[in-house]
Amino acid sequence: MADQQSADLVVVGAGTIGGWASTFAAEAGLRRVVVVERGVAGEGASSRAAGRRWGTPTVASSPGSRA
């Protein structure tokens, strides 16, 4: 198809994480990196880049440890 477009990586969001992810991907050799952003790149709060984990944390322990 003449209209078909492709990318090596599509990053959704151009905040801190998305910006660095796309930069590192390009530096690693990916040639077609596309960043999709609904607003202005870098417009969101920096604290959103801290990440979030849902659920109850599980601690794995090895025999003899006190975890």
Sequence and secondary structure as in RCSB ss.txt:
>XXXX:A:sequence
MADQQSADLVVVGAGTIGGWASTFAAEAGLRRVVVVERGVAGEGASSRAAGRRWGTPTVASSPGSRA
>XXXX:A:secstr
 TT    SEEEE  SHHHHHHHHHHHHTT S EEEE SS TT S GGGGG    S       TT   
